[in-house]
Amino acid sequence: MSSRRSRISEEEITELISKLQSLLPETRRRGASRASAAKVLKETCNYIKSLHREVDDLSGRLSELMATMDVDSAQAEIVRSLFRS
């Protein structure tokens, strides 16, 4: 692959930033206002960090729930079925 083709054009970067911005809940709530690429990337990082914290929290809560549950109970089977989906 040539070095010229491996470069991303400014137009492609703008398009990718726009697509990324459309995925962020905060920017969807504010509407279609254009933000700088740096701001979109910072918001993206913050959003990913918040999702990571939420996953950690839910994982901890699920572990606590499973520790108190009878492994042969109907509730435990429901939880196991969720993991298979």
C-alpha positions in Angstrom: 0.0 0.0 0.0 1.4 3.4 -0.9 2.0 6.0 1.7 -0.3 8.4 -0.1 -3.2 6.0 0.3 -2.6 5.3 3.9 -3.2 8.9 4.8 -6.6 10.0 5.8 -7.9 13.2 4.2 -9.1 16.1 6.2 -12.6 15.5 4.7 -12.5 11.9 5.9 -11.5 13.0 9.4 -14.3 15.6 9.5 -16.8 12.9 8.4 -15.5 10.4 11.0 -15.7 13.0 13.8 -19.2 13.9 12.7 -20.2 10.2 12.9 -18.6 9.8 16.2 -20.3 12.9 17.5 -23.7 11.5 16.5 -23.1 8.4 18.7 -22.5 10.4 21.9 -25.6 10.9 24.1 -24.5 14.4 25.2 -24.1 15.7 21.7 -27.4 14.1 20.5 -29.2 16.0 23.3 -27.6 19.3 22.4 -28.7 18.9 18.8 -26.6 19.2 15.6 -24.2 21.9 16.8 -20.7 21.4 15.5 -18.0 20.8 18.1 -14.2 20.8 17.6 -12.6 17.5 16.9 -10.7 17.8 20.1 -13.9 18.3 22.1 -15.6 15.3 20.4 -12.6 13.1 21.1 -12.5 14.2 24.7 -16.3 13.6 25.1 -15.8 10.2 23.5 -13.1 9.3 26.0 -15.3 10.4 28.9 -18.3 8.5 27.6 -16.2 5.3 27.2 -14.8 5.7 30.7 -18.4 6.1 32.1 -19.5 3.0 30.2 -16.5 1.1 31.7 -17.5 2.3 35.2 -21.1 1.2 34.6 -20.0 -2.2 33.4 -17.8 -2.6 36.5 -20.6 -1.6 38.8 -23.1 -3.9 37.1 -20.6 -6.8 37.2 -20.0 -6.2 40.9 -23.7 -6.1 41.6 -24.3 -9.3 39.6 -21.5 -11.0 41.4 -23.0 -10.1 44.8 -26.4 -11.3 43.6 -25.0 -14.6 42.3 -23.2 -15.1 45.6 -26.4 -14.9 47.6 -28.5 -17.0 45.1 -29.1 -20.8 45.2 -27.3 -22.1 42.1 -30.2 -24.4 41.4 -32.9 -21.8 41.7 -35.1 -20.4 38.9 -33.5 -17.0 39.4 -30.1 -18.4 38.9 -31.3 -20.1 35.7 -32.7 -16.8 34.4 -29.3 -15.1 35.1 -27.5 -17.9 33.3 -29.8 -17.7 30.3 -29.0 -14.0 30.0 -25.4 -14.8 29.6 -26.2 -17.3 26.8 -28.1 -14.7 24.8 
